[in-house]
Amino acid sequence: IGSSPAEVQSRLDWYADHVGRYLPSASDRARRQFANGPLVGTPEQIVDRLHELEKLGMTYAICYFADAAYDPSSVDLFAREVVPAL
């Protein structure tokens, strides 16, 4: 999650770099997997996607914040902007 598309890309870049330090061959694949995940984007995009999934029958979601141990701002942004919109 990021407050803008540019911030989302920056966080994806961070994740790929982080994975690449330990598993260089997996860096690009990890970035693609996260970038195509259902809950990647701005708060508005994530709220829209969660509403779509709810219409399909989803009643709860388990969210993973890959950067939470290093920077809690993603979790804070989710709690501040996504949760109230649901």
HELIX and SHEET records of a PDB file:
HELIX    1   1 PRO A    5  TYR A   22  1                                  18    
HELIX    2   2 PRO A   24  ALA A   26  5                                   3    
HELIX    3   3 SER A   27  ALA A   35  1                                   9    
HELIX    4   4 PRO A   43  LYS A   55  1                                  13    
HELIX    5   5 SER A   73  LEU A   77  1                                   5    
HELIX    6   6 PHE A   78  VAL A   82  3                                   5    
HELIX    7   7 VAL A   83  ALA A   85  5                                   3    
END                                                                             
